[in-house]
Amino acid sequence: MKILVGLLLGAMASFAHGQDTKDAKESLIPIDTFSRDVKYHSIKLSPNGDYLGVMTKQEGKDVLIILDTKEFKMHHGVRFPGNAQVGEYHWVNNERVVLSKEYIRGWQEHPQYHGELFGVNVDGSRGKYLVGYQGEQQLGSRTKKATPLYGTSYVLDPLVDDEDKMLIVTYPWTSSNEPHTIVYEVDVHRGTRKKIMRSPSRMAQFLTDEQGEVRVSVSTDSSSYQKVHIRNLELDEWQELQQDDMDLSDIRLHGFNLKGDIVYASASKQGEPSGLYKLNLETKEYELVYSEENVSPSKIWVDDVHKSVFAIEYEAQYPTYAFVDAQAPMSQRLKGLLQAIPGRQVRIVSSTKDGNMSVVWAGSDRHPSSYYLYNGETNNLSFLFSSRSWVDVEKMAETTPIEFKARDGLHLYGYFTAPHGKELKDLPLVVLPHGGPHGPRDWWGFDPDVQLLASRGIAVLQVNFRGSGGFGGNFERAGYRKWGSDIQHDIIDGVNYVASQGWVNKENMCIMGSSFGAYSALQSAILEPDMFKCAVGVVGVYDLPLMFEEGDISERSSGLGYLRKVLGEDEAELKAFSPSYNIDKLKAPVLIVHGGEDERAPIEQAESLIEAMKKAEHPYQYVLLEDEGHGFYNEAHRLQYYKQVMAFLDQHLML
């Protein structure tokens, strides 16, 4: 890794630290407490409960290890060379897992996935490339070249009752941007496959029942009009569901009831937040089961054993739970777990085939993710792992949900984190806009960026501005073509709200973010030049016209369509909303951090901003990590990044 640091055009003021300040800094929680990789995640039980699959990190990449549940002895580990890592994995029988291969392009960006699936036994034997575009030599009585599968494939159903088979769904690589998807039955040992069916509509997702039968299909090529099909098992035919009077969009299939004659799906009506609906497979009638006024479900929880929906999670503020069937075994289990682990968000993330044992996840704003093993026969809950065992939760800061009205009356939610042990008055503030902007949102939970800032005595504000995901299509679309105006006004209104409460010092605030959050950091500081003492942009977009020319979004026709929809094509408006074209309105000194291999926000974005600041003789610092992508997945890089950010904030905030 090569780091280039430029300090140009304007000397940065430094503080004269006294002995008290020095002593205080020496007692701070070490920065690497927050930059270190998560140790464990994605823990799943084998169908009979003999083994645990555990994802962990090695050299910044996800690897899979297999442990037994009696002595927690490691049986095997799976890792890929180069920039590849283990992605999703599934137990397909008691002795074998199937896993996907991903390619890393930066720790904050979703890894690239090309549809490759591998199989391996718990002892490391019979490792096999099962599905993918490469194909592989198959060993057997007749050695032959396995047929490559040109498409992006996912495990649809591991068919744990069948030792040898699984179902996959493949999105073919065709000239069509919205192809029909295909279901294959695949031998989990040899990789041979048989085509089961083609979807009745484009870009369809499928839902299988407890017996592994494909029962329902819904198209996803159009968010405004989706086709739902129900499969007649006797005739092996798809029947389209007539839903003109329902006016539903964003339909997503989740599971069944215990009897198997009702399908549960989340859906939005007229662009409002999604609710949970049930579809009777006999009468073909829909019925709303549950909805919240302002927020869509954050998770629909499905019983691994019966594929039945048992609970819904909502999170406008703190996580809340609603139960589809309060008497269902998993509902009763979740209720008991919420009492056993008070004050934390709790989820049942994996269960054995007989439903006796479950892996339980728990976390909160102060508690990093922890995992437990629950035994239904003994009613015993035993601790397994903490994702960040080195974190002292007693020293972590509390995150409090807030809600306020934007200047145009729109109801907004967000989160405010006050430093632990500090009086809630006149605090220094860092505003931390999230990325996206359309789709992602901020959540209540442990956030290392937030906790790092709070550990230095800095309050943190996060706003779920218009355009954020999770609050319905209307709310998301309210941010279209408003990147540089209304979205930023929401962030600024959030700042004014917490300042009006007396919690923060309006003369002691900075703003920072990654990706779209970096854009917001610069654009908000341009709209309100006297509000922020500094701005930090990490792997950001600063030149909106350039988005149509550089980067992986504009490489695809669907990506260009997305940009035209959310940004528009009015060049004057695009430039008016671009920090690179408005440096003359900016007062705050800027720290720019960028990855040299960033494909989402290519290096030309940072260069555009730097050129503009040079021309305007505006003070800035620039950190280039040449071998990183859209974020910094390497632990050492994150530590360096955190140190650079904290040094910059220390220059400009009164801490």
C-alpha positions in Angstrom: 0.0 0.0 0.0 1.2 3.4 -0.8 -0.3 6.5 0.9 0.1 9.9 -0.6 -0.7 12.8 1.7 -0.9 16.3 0.3 -1.3 19.4 2.3 -1.8 22.3 0.0 -2.8 25.9 -0.1 -3.3 27.1 3.5 -1.6 26.1 6.7 -3.9 24.2 9.1 -4.0 25.7 12.5 -2.8 23.4 15.3 -3.8 23.4 18.9 -1.3 24.1 21.7 -2.0 21.2 24.0 -1.4 21.6 27.7 -0.6 18.8 30.1 -4.2 18.2 30.9 -5.1 17.6 27.3 -2.1 15.3 26.9 -3.1 13.2 29.9 -6.7 13.0 28.6 -5.5 11.8 25.2 -3.3 9.1 26.7 -6.4 7.7 28.5 -8.5 7.5 25.3 -9.7 4.1 24.0 -7.1 3.0 21.4 -8.2 3.7 17.8 -7.6 0.1 16.8 -10.4 -0.9 19.0 -12.7 0.3 16.3 -10.6 -0.4 13.2 -10.1 -4.1 13.8 -12.0 -6.6 11.7 -15.1 -8.2 13.0 -14.0 -11.6 14.4 -17.1 -13.8 13.8 -20.3 -13.6 11.9 -22.8 -15.6 9.8 -23.0 -18.6 12.2 -25.2 -21.5 11.1 -26.0 -24.9 12.5 -25.8 -28.1 10.4 -29.2 -29.8 10.0 -28.5 -32.3 12.8 -26.8 -29.8 15.0 -23.4 -31.6 15.1 -21.5 -28.7 13.4 -21.4 -25.0 13.3 -20.3 -23.0 10.3 -18.6 -19.8 11.3 -17.4 -16.9 9.2 -14.3 -15.2 10.4 -11.7 -12.8 8.9 -8.2 -13.5 7.7 -6.2 -10.7 6.2 -9.4 -8.7 5.7 -11.2 -11.5 3.8 -14.1 -13.7 4.9 -13.2 -17.4 5.4 -15.4 -20.2 6.6 -14.5 -22.5 9.5 -16.4 -25.7 10.6 -16.6 -26.5 14.3 -18.3 -29.3 16.1 -20.8 -28.3 18.7 -19.6 -30.7 21.4 -15.9 -29.6 21.9 -15.9 -26.7 19.4 -12.9 -28.3 17.7 -12.1 -27.0 14.2 -12.6 -29.6 11.5 -11.9 -27.6 8.3 -11.4 -24.1 7.0 -12.2 -22.7 3.5 -10.6 -19.7 2.0 -10.0 -18.4 -1.5 -6.7 -16.9 -2.9 -6.2 -13.4 -4.2 -8.9 -10.9 -3.7 -11.6 -13.6 -3.5 -13.4 -14.5 -0.3 -16.2 -16.8 0.9 -19.6 -15.3 0.5 -23.0 -16.9 1.4 -22.9 -20.5 2.4 -25.6 -23.2 3.0 -25.7 -26.5 4.8 -27.0 -28.9 2.1 -26.8 -32.0 4.4 -25.3 -32.9 7.7 -21.8 -33.3 6.3 -21.5 -30.8 3.4 -21.7 -27.1 2.8 -22.1 -25.2 -0.5 -20.6 -21.7 -0.6 -20.3 -18.8 -3.0 -17.1 -17.1 -4.2 -17.0 -13.3 -4.0 -14.4 -10.7 -5.2 -13.5 -7.8 -3.0 -13.4 -4.2 -4.3 -13.4 -2.4 -1.0 -14.8 -3.2 2.5 -17.7 -0.8 2.3 -19.0 -1.9 -1.1 -20.8 -5.1 -1.8 -18.3 -7.6 -3.1 -18.6 -8.7 -6.7 -20.3 -12.0 -7.3 -20.2 -14.0 -10.5 -22.5 -16.9 -9.7 -19.8 -19.5 -8.7 -20.8 -22.1 -6.1 -18.4 -24.6 -4.5 -19.1 -27.7 -2.3 -17.0 -29.2 0.4 -17.4 -31.7 3.3 -16.8 -30.8 6.9 -13.5 -32.7 6.9 -12.3 -30.9 3.8 -12.9 -33.8 1.5 -14.7 -33.8 -1.9 -14.1 -30.2 -2.6 -15.8 -29.4 -5.9 -16.6 -26.5 -8.2 -20.3 -27.1 -8.6 -21.8 -24.2 -10.5 -20.3 -21.4 -12.5 -19.1 -20.0 -15.8 -15.7 -21.8 -15.7 -16.9 -25.4 -15.6 -14.5 -28.1 -14.4 -13.2 -31.6 -15.1 -15.5 -34.2 -13.5 -14.0 -37.4 -12.2 -16.0 -40.7 -12.6 -16.5 -43.6 -14.8 -16.7 -41.1 -17.7 -14.5 -38.1 -17.3 -16.0 -35.1 -19.1 -16.0 -31.4 -19.0 -18.7 -30.0 -16.9 -20.9 -27.6 -18.8 -20.3 -24.0 -17.7 -23.4 -22.1 -16.6 -23.3 -18.6 -17.9 -25.4 -16.8 -15.3 -25.4 -15.6 -11.7 -26.6 -18.4 -9.5 -27.9 -18.6 -5.9 -29.0 -21.4 -3.7 -32.7 -21.4 -3.8 -33.3 -24.3 -1.4 -30.6 -26.6 0.1 -33.1 -29.5 0.3 -31.7 -30.8 3.6 -34.0 -33.8 3.4 -32.2 -34.9 0.2 -28.5 -35.8 0.8 -27.5 -35.3 -2.8 -29.5 -32.5 -4.3 -30.2 -28.7 -4.0 -32.1 -26.2 -5.9 -30.5 -23.1 -7.4 -31.9 -20.1 -9.2 -29.9 -18.7 -12.1 -30.1 -15.2 -13.7 -28.8 -15.9 -17.2 -26.2 -13.7 -18.8 -28.1 -12.8 -22.0 -28.4 -9.8 -24.2 -31.6 -9.0 -22.3 -31.2 -6.9 -19.2 -34.2 -8.6 -17.7 -34.1 -12.3 -18.6 -36.3 -15.1 -17.3 -34.8 -16.9 -14.4 -34.2 -20.6 -14.3 -34.4 -23.2 -11.5 -32.0 -26.1 -11.6 -31.6 -29.2 -9.5 -27.9 -29.7 -8.8 -26.0 -32.7 -7.4 -24.2 -31.3 -4.4 -21.3 -33.7 -4.8 -20.7 -33.8 -8.6 -22.2 -30.6 -9.9 -24.4 -32.2 -12.5 -27.6 -30.4 -13.0 -31.1 -30.7 -14.4 -33.3 -27.9 -15.5 -36.5 -27.8 -13.4 -38.4 -24.8 -14.7 -38.2 -21.4 -16.4 -39.8 -18.5 -14.6 -43.2 -17.4 -16.0 -42.1 -13.7 -15.8 -38.9 -11.8 -16.1 -36.3 -11.5 -13.3 -38.5 -13.6 -11.1 -37.8 -14.8 -7.5 -39.2 -18.1 -6.3 -40.5 -19.5 -3.1 -40.3 -23.2 -2.1 -42.4 -24.9 0.5 -41.4 -27.2 3.3 -41.2 -30.1 0.9 -38.9 -28.2 -1.5 -41.5 -27.7 -4.1 -41.4 -24.4 -6.1 -44.8 -22.8 -5.3 -44.8 -19.1 -6.0 -43.0 -16.7 -8.4 -42.9 -12.9 -8.6 -41.3 -10.8 -11.2 -38.8 -8.1 -10.2 -38.1 -6.4 -13.6 -40.6 -3.6 -12.8 -41.1 -2.1 -9.4 -44.4 -0.5 -10.4 -46.1 -3.6 -11.9 -45.1 -7.1 -10.8 -46.6 -10.4 -11.9 -47.3 -13.0 -9.3 -47.7 -16.6 -10.4 -48.9 -19.6 -8.3 -47.8 -23.1 -9.4 -50.5 -25.8 -9.7 -48.6 -28.8 -8.5 -51.0 -31.4 -10.0 -50.9 -29.8 -13.5 -47.3 -28.5 -13.1 -48.6 -25.2 -14.5 -48.2 -21.5 -13.5 -51.3 -19.5 -13.0 -51.0 -15.7 -12.9 -52.7 -14.0 -10.0 -55.0 -11.2 -11.0 -54.2 -8.3 -8.7 -55.3 -5.2 -10.5 -57.5 -4.1 -7.6 -54.7 -4.6 -5.1 -52.3 -1.9 -6.5 -49.3 -3.5 -4.8 -45.6 -2.9 -5.6 -42.3 -3.9 -4.2 -43.6 -7.5 -3.6 -41.2 -9.8 -1.9 -41.9 -13.4 -1.0 -40.9 -14.7 2.5 -42.6 -17.9 3.6 -45.7 -19.9 4.5 -48.0 -20.6 7.4 -47.5 -23.9 9.3 -50.3 -25.5 7.2 -48.6 -24.5 4.0 -51.8 -23.1 2.3 -50.9 -19.4 2.8 -48.0 -17.4 1.5 -46.6 -14.4 3.2 -45.2 -11.5 1.2 -44.2 -7.9 2.0 -45.6 -5.3 -0.3 -46.2 -1.6 -0.6 -49.6 0.0 -1.5 -49.4 3.3 -3.5 -45.8 3.9 -2.5 -46.3 3.8 1.2 -44.1 1.8 3.6 -44.5 -2.0 3.0 -46.7 -4.2 5.1 -47.0 -7.9 5.5 -49.7 -9.6 3.4 -51.0 -13.1 3.3 -52.1 -14.8 0.1 -54.4 -17.7 0.3 -53.3 -20.2 -2.3 -56.8 -21.7 -2.7 -58.9 -18.6 -2.9 -56.2 -16.4 -4.4 -57.2 -13.6 -2.0 -54.8 -11.1 -0.3 -55.2 -9.8 3.2 -53.1 -7.3 5.1 -51.6 -8.9 8.2 -49.6 -6.1 9.8 -48.1 -2.7 8.9 -46.5 0.3 10.6 -47.4 3.8 9.5 -44.0 5.2 8.7 -41.6 2.4 8.1 -41.3 -0.9 6.2 -40.3 -4.1 7.9 -36.6 -4.4 8.5 -36.8 -8.2 8.6 -39.4 -10.9 8.1 -38.4 -13.9 10.2 -38.9 -17.4 8.9 -38.7 -20.7 10.8 -35.9 -22.7 9.2 -37.8 -26.0 10.0 -41.2 -25.3 8.4 -40.4 -22.3 6.2 -43.2 -20.5 8.1 -43.2 -16.8 8.9 -43.4 -16.2 12.7 -42.3 -12.6 13.4 -41.8 -9.2 11.8 -39.2 -6.6 12.8 -39.7 -2.9 12.4 -37.1 -0.1 13.1 -38.3 3.4 12.7 -36.4 4.1 15.9 -35.6 1.2 18.3 -36.2 -2.3 17.0 -39.7 -3.6 17.6 -41.3 -7.0 17.0 -44.7 -8.1 15.9 -45.7 -11.8 15.9 -47.6 -13.3 13.0 -48.6 -16.4 15.1 -47.9 -15.6 18.8 -48.3 -19.3 19.7 -45.9 -20.7 17.1 -42.8 -22.4 18.6 -40.3 -19.9 17.2 -42.5 -17.0 18.4 -42.5 -18.4 21.9 -38.7 -18.9 21.7 -38.1 -15.4 20.5 -40.2 -13.9 23.3 -38.3 -15.9 25.9 -34.9 -14.8 24.4 -35.9 -11.2 24.5 -36.5 -11.6 28.2 -33.3 -13.5 28.7 -31.2 -10.9 26.9 -32.8 -7.6 27.9 -32.0 -4.3 26.3 -30.7 -5.8 23.1 -32.0 -6.6 19.6 -32.4 -10.4 19.3 -32.7 -12.6 16.3 -32.9 -16.4 15.7 -30.5 -16.8 12.8 -30.2 -20.6 12.4 -32.0 -23.7 13.6 -31.5 -27.5 13.3 -33.8 -29.6 11.2 -35.8 -30.7 14.2 -36.0 -27.2 15.6 -34.4 -28.1 18.9 -31.2 -26.0 18.7 -30.9 -22.5 17.5 -28.1 -19.9 17.0 -29.2 -16.6 18.5 -27.8 -13.2 17.6 -27.9 -10.3 20.0 -26.6 -6.7 19.7 -27.3 -3.1 20.6 -25.9 0.4 20.2 -23.3 -0.4 22.9 -23.0 -4.1 22.4 -21.3 -5.5 19.3 -22.8 -8.6 17.8 -22.8 -11.7 20.1 -23.9 -15.2 19.4 -25.5 -17.8 21.6 -26.5 -21.4 21.3 -30.0 -22.3 22.5 -31.0 -25.8 23.4 -34.8 -26.3 23.4 -34.7 -29.6 25.3 -32.8 -28.2 28.3 -34.0 -24.6 27.8 -30.3 -23.6 28.1 -28.8 -20.5 26.5 -25.0 -20.7 26.2 -22.6 -18.0 24.9 -20.7 -18.7 21.8 -18.8 -15.8 20.4 -18.6 -12.0 20.4 -17.8 -10.3 17.1 -15.6 -7.7 18.9 -14.7 -9.3 22.3 -12.1 -6.6 22.9 -14.7 -3.8 23.1 -15.5 -2.6 26.7 -19.3 -2.1 26.4 -19.3 -0.1 29.6 -17.3 2.6 27.9 -19.4 2.7 24.7 -21.8 5.6 24.0 -25.6 5.3 23.9 -27.4 6.0 20.6 -30.9 7.6 21.0 -33.5 7.8 18.2 -34.8 11.2 17.3 -37.6 12.5 15.1 -38.2 16.0 13.7 -39.9 17.8 10.9 -38.1 19.0 7.9 -38.6 22.6 6.7 -41.3 21.5 4.3 -43.1 19.4 7.0 -41.8 16.0 6.1 -41.5 13.7 9.1 -37.9 12.5 9.5 -36.1 10.0 11.8 -32.5 9.8 12.8 -30.1 8.9 15.6 -28.1 11.0 18.1 -25.1 9.6 19.9 -23.8 11.5 22.9 -20.3 10.7 24.3 -20.3 8.3 27.3 -20.0 10.2 30.6 -20.5 13.7 29.1 -23.2 16.2 30.0 -25.8 16.5 27.2 -25.0 20.1 26.6 -22.9 22.2 24.1 -21.1 19.1 22.8 -18.9 19.1 19.7 -20.7 17.5 16.8 -19.9 15.4 13.7 -22.7 14.9 11.3 -22.5 11.5 9.6 -24.7 11.2 6.5 -25.1 7.7 5.1 -24.3 6.4 1.6 -26.7 5.5 -1.2 -28.7 7.7 -1.1 -31.5 5.5 -2.4 -31.8 2.2 -0.6 -29.5 2.4 2.4 -30.5 4.0 5.7 -29.1 4.3 9.2 -30.0 1.8 11.9 -29.9 1.6 15.7 -26.9 -0.6 16.6 -23.2 -0.8 17.1 -21.3 1.4 14.6 -17.5 1.6 14.9 -17.4 5.0 13.2 -19.9 6.4 15.6 -18.3 4.9 18.6 -14.8 6.1 17.6 -16.0 9.7 17.4 -18.0 9.4 20.6 -14.9 8.0 22.4 -13.1 11.3 21.6 -15.9 13.3 23.2 -17.7 14.1 19.9 -21.5 13.8 19.6 -22.7 12.2 16.3 -25.9 12.9 14.3 -27.2 10.5 11.7 -30.3 11.5 9.6 -32.5 9.2 7.5 -33.1 11.9 5.0 -35.6 11.7 2.1 -34.4 9.2 -0.4 -33.3 6.8 2.2 -34.6 3.2 2.0 -36.9 1.5 4.4 -39.6 4.2 4.5 -41.6 3.4 1.4 -41.2 4.2 -2.3 -42.8 7.7 -2.0 -40.2 8.6 0.6 -37.4 7.3 -1.5 -38.6 9.0 -4.7 -38.9 12.3 -2.7 -35.1 12.4 -3.0 -34.9 11.9 -6.7 -33.3 15.0 -8.4 -33.0 16.5 -4.9 -29.5 15.3 -4.1 -28.0 18.8 -3.8 -31.1 20.5 -2.3 -33.8 18.8 -0.3 -31.7 15.9 0.9 -29.1 18.3 2.2 -31.8 20.5 3.7 -33.0 17.4 5.7 -29.5 17.0 7.1 -29.1 20.6 7.9 -32.6 20.7 9.5 -31.4 17.7 11.7 -28.4 19.8 12.8 -30.6 22.7 13.7 -32.9 20.4 15.6 -30.2 18.9 17.9 -28.7 22.4 18.3 -32.1 23.8 19.4 -32.2 21.2 22.1 -29.0 22.6 23.5 -27.2 19.3 23.0 -24.5 20.6 20.7 -22.4 23.8 20.2 -23.4 25.3 16.9 -19.9 26.9 16.7 -18.1 23.5 17.0 -19.4 21.2 14.3 -17.9 19.2 11.3 -19.5 16.9 8.7 -18.1 13.7 7.2 -19.3 10.7 5.2 -18.4 8.0 2.7 -19.7 7.6 -0.9 -22.9 9.6 -1.1 -22.2 10.6 2.5 -19.0 12.3 1.2 -21.0 14.2 -1.4 -23.4 15.3 1.4 -20.5 16.4 3.5 -19.3 18.8 0.8 -22.7 19.9 -0.5 -24.1 20.6 2.9 -21.0 22.6 3.8 -21.5 24.6 0.6 -25.2 25.3 1.3 -24.5 26.3 4.8 -20.9 27.7 4.7 -20.9 29.0 8.2 -22.3 25.9 9.8 -19.3 23.5 9.7 -15.7 24.0 10.8 -14.5 21.2 8.5 -15.7 18.6 6.0 -14.4 15.0 5.3 -15.2 13.2 2.1 -14.3 9.5 1.8 -14.6 7.7 -1.6 -17.0 10.3 -2.6 -18.8 11.7 -5.6 -18.3 15.4 -6.2 -18.9 15.9 -9.9 -22.4 14.8 -10.9 -22.0 15.2 -14.7 -18.9 13.0 -14.4 -21.1 10.2 -13.1 -22.4 9.7 -16.6 -18.9 9.3 -18.0 -16.8 7.5 -15.4 -17.5 4.6 -13.0 -19.2 1.2 -13.1 -22.7 2.6 -12.9 -22.5 4.4 -16.2 -21.0 1.3 -17.9 -24.4 -0.4 -17.9 -27.5 0.7 -19.7 -29.5 0.0 -16.5 -27.1 2.2 -14.6 -27.5 5.0 -17.0 -31.2 4.7 -16.7 -30.9 4.9 -12.9 -28.8 8.0 -13.1 -31.2 9.7 -15.5 -34.1 8.8 -13.1 -32.5 10.0 -9.8 -30.3 12.9 -11.1 -31.9 14.0 -14.4 -30.0 15.3 -17.4 -30.2 19.0 -16.9 -26.5 19.9 -17.0 -27.0 23.2 -15.4 -28.8 21.6 -12.5 -26.2 18.8 -12.2 -23.4 21.4 -12.0 -25.4 23.5 -9.5 -25.6 20.4 -7.3 -21.9 19.4 -7.7 -19.3 20.5 -5.1 -16.6 20.6 -7.8 -18.4 23.5 -9.5 -19.2 25.4 -6.3 -16.0 25.7 -4.3 -16.3 29.4 -4.2 -19.2 29.0 -1.8 -17.3 26.7 0.6 -15.5 27.9 3.7 -14.7 24.7 5.6 -11.3 23.1 5.1 -11.6 19.6 3.5 -10.1 16.2 4.0 -10.4 14.0 0.9 -9.7 10.2 1.2 -10.0 8.0 -1.8 -9.1 4.6 -3.2 -7.1 4.4 -6.3 -9.0 1.3 -7.6 -12.5 2.6 -6.8 -14.9 1.7 -9.6 -18.1 3.1 -8.0 -16.7 6.6 -7.4 -13.5 6.5 -9.6 -10.4 8.5 -8.8 -11.5 11.1 -11.4 -14.1 12.3 -8.8 -11.5 13.1 -6.2 -9.3 14.7 -8.9 -12.2 16.9 -10.1 -12.7 18.2 -6.6 -9.0 18.7 -6.0 -8.6 20.6 -9.2 -11.4 22.9 -8.3 -9.9 23.5 -4.8 -6.5 24.3 -6.2 -8.0 26.8 -8.6 -9.9 28.4 -5.7 -6.9 28.2 -3.4 -9.1 26.4 -0.9 -7.4 24.5 2.0 -7.5 20.8 1.8 -5.7 17.5 2.6 -5.7 14.5 0.4 -5.0 10.9 1.3 -4.8 8.4 -1.6 -4.8 4.7 -0.9 -3.7 3.4 -4.3 -4.6 -0.2 -3.9 -8.0 0.2 -2.3 -11.5 0.3 -3.9 -14.8 1.9 -2.7 -13.7 1.8 0.9 -10.9 0.2 2.8 -11.3 -3.5 3.6 -7.8 -3.9 4.9 -7.5 -3.6 8.6 -4.3 -1.6 8.5 -5.7 0.8 6.0 -8.7 1.4 8.2 -6.5 2.2 11.1 -4.5 4.6 9.0 -7.7 6.2 7.8 -9.2 6.6 11.3 -5.9 8.2 12.5 -5.9 10.6 9.6 -9.6 11.6 10.2 -9.1 12.0 14.0 -6.0 14.2 13.5 -8.0 16.3 11.0 -11.0 16.7 13.3 -8.6 17.5 16.2 -7.3 20.4 14.2 -10.7 22.0 13.6 -12.9 21.0 16.5 -12.5 22.2 20.1 -12.3 18.9 21.9 
